Amino acid sequence: MSQKMHFILEKACSSGIMVPVNSTNSKFSTFLLTGIPGLEALHIWISIPFCAMFFITLVGNMTITTVIWREQTLHVPMYLFLAMLAASDLGLFLFTFPTILRIFWLDAREMTYSSCFTQMFFIHTFQKFESAVILVMAFDRYVAISCPLHYSSILTNRVIVRIGLAIFVRTLSVEVPAPILLRRLCFCHSNVLSHSYCLHPDIIKLSCSNTRINSSFGLFVVLSTMGLDFLLILLSYVLILKTVLSITSHGGRLKALNTCISHLSAVVLFFTPMICLSMLHRFGPRLPSHIYVLMANMHFLIPPVMNPIVYVVKTKQMREQILRFFIKRRPGESK
């Protein structure tokens, strides 16, 4: 493309004129994903622990969802919400890991605009879904500790179904507009993304159009979903702590707090890197690219790996049911 055409395209974009991203006038036809900067020569070796993480995630989360689905004794709110968490972890991991593996093994970094926007949509969809599930699990712990006698009457199966539908509707309503708004942008400065997958803040940084609407909408979505969820989780634990402190028995306090350890681990694993990454992208100074890559990988890859491990280790009933699920399938043994 001639330099004159570049100038015309950039002027049109900066003036707010809509130039479709798949137009033949666009300077780029694809985005380029980034592996781990500075460690490109070690990508094959780095892929080994990533593959181990994939195996643990796949086996762990599928085992949890299968056992909860098949075992009637686990059809209670706590474990049904855990199954939702495992499903969202699987979705989040499956939409991020393949592109990482393509970069590590094949150095395949190109991704079309449509593929990138699709991946971005599903990544952020599962991200918002998981955030909402973690919030609901905090509410579940609050009800279990504060109103143990009315727990089953408050969180009935009908209520759980309604909660699941509400999470689904909320997630789609805030995520569907994002790829549509991205279609109005054009990209003529650079097409190199700073992660191994497509994220909304990362994409709009490459646009030479006016991104005020996209940036404002993205910030609104983050604050109204995960930001609000985080504040409500904090409120839930303030109320839980207030209830626990009112228990006269020291052993009773420890027992009540012990039921929250697994959920607290999920909160820390999910929200800490996400908040830091989001704030750095929007308001922080420009840091070395490997910092962003490290934090993004922590947010998207560590929770799906660690959540099933934490819940199986810390939840006796879940551990026993998993052992029973596999042991009873040995040849010649009756169910």
Disulfide bonds with the S-S distance in Angstrom:
Cys13-Cys186 1.49
Cys116-Cys198 1.92
Cys188-Cys208 1.98
